[in-house]
Amino acid sequence: MTLLEADGLRKTFGGIVAVDDVSFEVERQEIVGVIGPNGAGKSTMFKLLAGFHKPDEGTVTFDGEDITDLAPNERTQRGLVRTFQIAQELTGMRVMDNMLLASQNNPGEKVLAAAANTSSVREFEGNARDRAEELLKFLELWDLRDEYAGNLSGGQRKLLELGRALMADPELLLLDEPMAGVNPDLTDRLLQRIMDLRDERDMTFLVVEHDIEAIMRISNTVIGMHDGGVLSKGTPEEVQSDERMLEAYLGGEV
Ligand SMILES: Nc1ncnc2c1ncn2[C@@H]1O[C@H](COP(=O)(O)OP(=O)(O)OP(=O)(O)O)[C@@H](O)[C@H]1O
């Protein structure tokens, strides 16, 4: 069943066409990886889905609803969530407090409903604390709960960013370069947790990533972008063996 649909998305900046007639669907409980050479339009497409850019043309549909005109936080409340880099002012806060603050800033629909149904704010905070504990254990960050976020390694920070996004109880999580700055020993854990979230918690992912090997390992479907458009779409094997993608990466010299 389709959860997210991009239909005819186009975005220009002055004379530059960054995204041109991009259409695709993301099915529930799949991981969709987006790859492509520099300037292919991946980040712009990501921002169109997250609501940071408005398209010149086209629509974004989530869970059957046209969300093209919704702001990022309105998308978050509907379950379409993106990760954020830990802001500078949060690096001086402890890991646990980072998690709790994320739930206050970005409560998802289910979290809001829970707050409305509980008799006191304290109970809501207790629920958030329980959820933060469960997620930190799931991400193997529990032992670091009292550490300042600024002291975490690149990979641990990425796991915390994932944890903060999970506090909003997403249905679909948009991940922008989750592997950037992650050392190899944490790469496996991060990829495994993303697959666990799909397999055990029915979550759906769209991942923009330069690390093609990582994308090939976790994705059900890969979208290959080039020159603002979708050049190739299929299983990881299909896209990897698509000669047009190879040409795109090599600048058309093949
Ligand atoms: N805010 C902007 N203003 C002007 N041009 C932009 C803007 N954002 C993106 N572009 C241009 O749009 C095109 C697509 O850029 P985009 O960042 O989406 O590609 P990308 O595939 O994410 O690249 P990279 O892998 O290098 O991050 C590029 O030519 C880029 O220079």
The ligand as a Gaussian input file, in Angstrom:
#p B3LYP/6-31G(d) Opt

LIG

0 1
 N       18.766000      27.148000      -2.614000
 C       19.278000      27.011000      -3.846000
 N       19.513000      28.076000      -4.621000
 C       20.015000      27.942000      -5.877000
 N       20.324000      26.763000      -6.432000
 C       20.127000      25.657000      -5.703000
 C       19.593000      25.710000      -4.374000
 N       19.499000      24.447000      -3.896000
 C       19.955000      23.638000      -4.871000
 N       20.340000      24.357000      -5.960000
 C       20.858000      23.821000      -7.231000
 O       19.991000      22.778000      -7.642000
 C       20.711000      21.692000      -8.210000
 C       20.404000      20.419000      -7.418000
 O       21.007000      20.545000      -6.113000
 P       20.777000      19.508000      -4.931000
 O       21.510000      20.050000      -3.754000
 O       19.344000      19.237000      -4.788000
 O       21.515000      18.225000      -5.499000
 P       22.063000      16.965000      -4.689000
 O       21.791000      15.781000      -5.544000
 O       21.499000      16.962000      -3.327000
 O       23.612000      17.258000      -4.644000
 P       24.694000      16.823000      -3.526000
 O       24.826000      15.347000      -3.645000
 O       25.927000      17.558000      -3.967000
 O       24.162000      17.289000      -2.202000
 C       22.170000      22.094000      -8.176000
 O       22.486000      22.655000      -9.431000
 C       22.216000      23.152000      -7.095000
 O       23.255000      24.057000      -7.311000

